[in-house]
């Protein structure tokens, strides 16, 4: 078969066809950016480069020989994240150019297939493109497919095609933890996923050379998040200035946000570094009784929250939480408890052990001790019910517990590692002990972004990291294209 790829980028279509076992005779590519062209030619040296799509009428090709036309026309004019000028934007006019090319192919080979891709957009644009595509090319099947079904990336895209019978891909259940590179651990420094960072490294070598073994401890601030969302936005970077969207830090339990061209500062997706050691209370605190004790004894003194804050050298906002009766109640920390008792003249030792006694765990638990949500997946059946399972990951969040509001590590409840769960298990959760007192994050490496777009690792090697990120953000998710094309082109090898 022969293929004509418009806006070819790094030839994700060729990878998809290879994956389907389809042998390509001639592959014509229309692309004007030298960086993706170099990647295409490195991986597929027989690719015939045609230049700009606007020069299509001058192309010297046999139009009747083309079996497939494929391409993602530029999205900037249509995207909700762009100016949304549609075809009133010069880049939006390339939609019409693509229709002209496909129409030319179908006129010479009515059996040819076409596939057009673009971002999720406002309904007006979606209907506009669908209507004019049908007007120009005849019957069109439109599909909205989220790459999250076949990848660890949340990436919703529209596909317009004359290929029949396409169904949604089967959900492979992939999350960010499944694509993080092996060997990303530096327990000596921060007890977290890292890669020999303690041996040295600097931002220049990381960003320019893309050494995936280097992971930064960069500061971030934890936040509550919706565990039912595709992407688990669990923190915000505190070392970055600019738009809020580039500060978002994600847990490895959910999907990556949609990859963009990642041009400019700090636009690569960021993942939270999860400590693998947790600090947990050895004894439960009787919360209602503690709340009453604190409030009653404070009422018997003349001390205000401000007085207590000054005497204990803590923020007044922290003191306020000790005397709340709602979900914002917080247990006084172990280093403050005895001083607070003295100030409030609390003579009972009933709460001492439960407030000040902790133990450090390494995040490994027996399967027999694990608790599964009835709404979640069943664990994998194993030959022995005493098999050990290493639970290495989780999500950090403020949790309402029997011990009050505590920062906790929510351990996965399924058979994978490094994942967030929607609810918490008292047996497994613990207070995160950051030994540097600061939650941290790192950016996804280029190789991890290749995996998010389901390319082979190293596919984009040969150009700078900034260009690799850009190429990947502009590309298809290969496994989605492979899935769609499998309905029309089967192995011919």
N, C-alpha and C positions, 0 to 999 in steps of 0.2 A: 504494500500500500504506500501511497505518497501523501505527505502531510504538508499543509501550509499553515504556519504559525504566525499570527499577527501579534505585535507587542510581545515578542517571544521571551524577553528577559533571559533567565538562565536555563531555558528549555525544560521546565518541569514536565511538559507534555511528553518529551522523549523519555524521561525517567519513568513516567506513568505507563507508557506503551511497553517499555522494557520490562516493567514489573508484571505486565499482563502477558508477556511472552509474544508480543506482536513484532514481527520483523518489518522494519521500515525500508522502503526502497530509496526514495528521495525525501529529504526533510528540508523544506524551504522555511527560512526564518526571517521575519522582518523585525529588526531591532536597530536602534541608533546609538545606544549607550555602549561605549567601548568596554566598560567593566563587565557587564553581564555577557557581552559577546565573547570576551576572553574566557570566561568560565564555560560557556557553551562549547567553544572550540577546543578547550582542554579536554572536556569529557566526551564530546561528540565531534571529532575533527572533520567528519564528512558533511557536516551541516552546511547548507548553501545559504549564505547570508545575502539578503536582497536589499538591505538599506531601509529607508523611510517608507512607511505605509502610504504616505501621501503621493509617492511616485509609482503606485501600483500599476497604473496603465502602461508604464514603460517596462514592466518586468518581462523578461524573456523566459516564460514558462509555458508548458502545455497545460492549459486550464482544464482540459478534459481528463487529465491524468490524476487530478487531485481527488483523493478519497475523503479527506477530513480537513476542515478549516477550524482552527481553534484560536482563541485569544481572549485576554481580559483587557477591554478598552479602558483608557485612563479614567480613574475614579474621582479625581480631585473635583471635577465639576458636578458630580452627582452625590458625593458622600455627604452624610449628615455632619461630618467633621470638617467639610470644606466650605466653599463659598455658596454652594448650592445654586449655581447659575445654569446648570444643565447645558443644553447645546448653545446657550448664549455666551458660554465660555469657549474660547478657541479650542481648548483641550476636549470639551464636550462635543465639539463638532466631529471628532474622530469616530464617534459612534456611527455617524452616517457613512464615513469612509469604510468602516468595517462592513456595514450592510452592503455597500456597493461591491466590495470584494467578494463577499459570500454569494451575492446575487450572480456575479460573473461566474463563479465556480458552478453553482447549481444550474445555470443556463447551459453550461457545457457538459456537466455530469449530474443529472437529476438524482442519481443515487448517492451522491456525496452527503456526508454528515457534517454538521457544524455544531460548535459549542462556544457560547459567549459567556463571559463571567464578569461580574462587578459586585461592588459592595452592597450591603443593605442600605436602602435609601428611603426617602419619604415616599408615601404611597403615590403621590402625583407623578413622580419620576418613574417609579416602578411600572405604573400603568402606561405611561407615555412610551417607554422603551418597549414594553410588550406589544402595545398596539402597532407601533411603526415597524417592529420586527415582523409581525404577522402580515402587515400590509406589503412588506417588501419580499418576504421569503415564504409565505404560506403558513401552514400550521406550525405552532411553536409550543413546546412544553417548557414551562417555567418551574424551577425547583429552588427552594431556599434550603441550603444544607449548611449545617454548622460543623466546621472541622473538628469540634470537640468530640464528635462521635468516633473519629479515627485518630485523634491526636490529643495532646494535653493542652491544646490551645483553643480558646473561645474565639471563633472566627466565622461569623455568619456571612455567607455569600450567596448571591443569586446566580443561577445558571439557566441560560436559555438555549434550547437545543431541539433538533428534530429527531433525536434518538428516542425511541419509544420504550415504555415499560420500566423506567428508572424508579427504584424505590430508595428510601433512606438507607444509608449504610447502617450496619449493625453497630451498636454502641460497644466499643472495646473497653470502656471503663478506665481510660488512661487519665492520670493526673500528673501534675508537675513533678512529683517525686519519682515518677516512672522514667522521666527523661533526664533528670539531673545526672551529671557525669559521675562515674565511679571514681573513688579515690579523692573525693572532695571533703576530707576530714582533717581538722587540725584541733584535736582535743587539748593539746598542750596549751594553746593560747586561749580559746574561748569555748571549748566543749561544744563544738558545732560542726556542721558540714563545712569543710574548708579543704585546702589542698596544699599542705606543707608551707603555709604562709609564714610559719615561724622561722623558716629557713631564709627568708628575705624576699623582697619584691617591692615594686613601686608602681604608681599609677601609669607612668609613661610606658613601662615595659608591658603592662597589662593591656592598655587600650590600643597601643600601636602594634604589639606583636601577638596579642590574643592568646596568651598562654593560659590555657584553661585550668591549669593546676593552681593558679593564683586567685584567691578569693579574699575580698576585702572585708574587714570589720568596719563597716560604715554605720553611723548612728541612725536610729529611727525611733519613732514614738508609737507605741502600740495603740490600737483602737478596737472598738467593738466591730464585728462584721456579721453579715448574714451568711450563715453556714449553708443555706439552701441555694445561694447564688452560684453561678458557674465559676466565677473568680473570687477567691477568698482574699479580699483586700484587708489585711490585718494590721497594717502599720503605714506610717508616712515617714519618708526620709526627712531628717532634720538638718542635713548638711547640704541641701540643694535649694537654691532660690529659683522662683519661677512659677509656672502654672501648676496648680494642684495635681493635675493628671500625671505629671512626670515624677511626682514624689511618691506615688503609690507603691507599696511593698506588698507582695502576695505570699501567702502560705503555699507550701508545696502540696497541700491537700486538694486544691482546686485546679482550675485550668489557668493557663497563661492568658493574659489579655491578648487581644489581636496584635500580631506583629505588624508594625508599620515600617516605613523606610528608615526609621530610627536616626534620622539626620538631626544635627544640632546637639545641644548638651543634654546628657543624662536621659535619653529617651529609650534606652534599652529596658526591657522588663526587669524588675527587681524581685528577688526572692528572699524571704526571711531566713536567717540562719537560726536553726533550732538547737538549743543546748541539749546535750544527750545525758546530762546529769540534772536531776530535779531534787528539790528539797521539799519534804512533805511533813505534815504534823503527825506525830506518833499517836496522839489522842484527839478525839473529837471534842469540840467546845460546845457547851450547852448555850447556844446563842440567846434564846429568850431570857434565860436566867442571868447571863452576863449583861445583856442590855439593861435589864431592870436594876441590877446591882450598880452599874456605872451611873445611871441616871439618878437613882435614889441617893447615892452618896454625894454626887455633885450638888444635888439640891440642898444637901445639909451643909454645904460650904458656901462661902461668899465668892468663890472663884468663878470667873467667866472663862469662856473658851480662849479669849485673848490672853488672860492671865496664865492659863495652863500652857498655851503655846510658847509664851515667853519663858516660863520656868523650865520647860522641857526642850527648848530650842528646836521646835518643829513648826511648820506652817499652821496657821489657825485653821485652814481648810481641812487639814488632817485631823485636828482635834474634833472638829464638827462632826466628822463621820463616826467617831466613837460613841456619840450620844444619839445617833439616829435610830429609829425603830423600823425603817423601811428597808428596801433592798440595797440602799446605799450605806448601810451600816458596815463599819470596818473594825476588825479586831485590832487592838493595840499591838504593836510589834513587840517582840520578846526583849529587845534592848531598852524599851521604855516602860514595860509593864510594872516593874517593881517601884520605879520612881512615881509612876502614876498612882499606884496603890497608896503610897505614902502620902501624896498630896490630897487624895480623896478619903484618906483614913479608912481604907478597905482592909479589914483584919483577916478575913477568911483566906485560906490558901487553896480553896476549892478549884480555882481556875489556873493555878500556877503551872502545873504540868502540861495542861492542854495548850497553854499559850506559849510556853517557852521551850518545849521539847520537840525537836525535829530529828529527822533522819534523812540522809542523802541516798538516793537510789540512782542506779545507772540506766534506768529506762528499759530494763529487761524483765519480762514477767512471764509466768507460766500461762499456757493456754487455758488451763483449768480455772485460773483466776479471772479470766477476761469476761467482760459483760457485753452482751450484744443487744443492740436496739432492735425491737420487733419491726421497726420500719427499715432497717438496714439489711445488708446481705448476710447470708449464713456464712460462717467460716468454712474454709476448705476442709473436707473430710480427710483425715489422715489415718495411717495404719494404727497408730498408737495414740490414745487420748491423753497420754502424758508427755507428748512431744513438746519441746520448748520452742517458743516463738520469740524472736527478738524484735521488740517494738522500738524503733529508733527515732521516730518523728512525732510531730504533733503540731498543734496550733496554740499560740499563746493568746490568752484573752482574760479579761476580768470576769470572774465566775461567781455567781451567787451560790454559796454552799452552806452546809450546816455550820461551817466555821466562819461564815460572814463573806464579805466581798474580798476575794483573793485573786491575785494574778496566778493563773494556772496553765499548765501544759496539758492540753487535751490529747490523750493518746488515741491512735487509730483503733477502731474496733473491728476491722476486717482483716484479711490475711495479707495485706500489703504493709510496707513500712512507710514512715514519713507522711502521715496524712492527718487531716483534721476530721473530727467527728462532730455531728450536730449537737449531741448531748454529752454529758460527762459521766464517768463512772467514779464513784468515791474511792473504790479500791485502787484505781490506777492513776488518778490525777494527783499532781503535786504542784507545789509552789515553785515556779521557775527560779533557780538561783543563778543569776548572771554574775559571774565572778568578776567582771569588769563593770558591774552595775549599769550596763547599757545594752539594750537589745540592738542587734545589728542586722545588716542585710548585705547582699551582694547582687551584682548584675548577672543576668544570664549570659553565658559565654556564647560565642558564635556557633560552636558545635551544638550546644543545647538548642539554639534557635534553628539549626538545621534539622534537628530531631523534631522540633515542634512543627516544622513544615514537611516532615517525613521525607527529607532528602537523606541520602547516605552521608555519614559523618565524613567531613573533609571535602565534600563536593565543591564548596566554594573557595577552597584554598587557592592561593595564587595572586590575590589582590589584598588591599589593606582591609583591616577589620571594619572600618567605617563603611567601606563599599560592600563588604560581605553582608553586614547587617542590612544595608539598603536593598541589596539584591534579594535577600530572603523576604524582607517585608513586602516587596513588590510582587513576589511570586505566588503561584498556586500552592495550595496544600496538595502535594503529589498524590496522596492516598485517596483524596476526594476525586481527583481527575481520573485516577486509575479505576475507581469504582464506577464512575459514569461511563467511561469508554468501554468498560467490560460488557455493557449491554449491546454494543454494536460491533466491537472488534475482539475476536478471540484469538488465542495463540495460533500463529501460523508458522511456528518454528519447528 
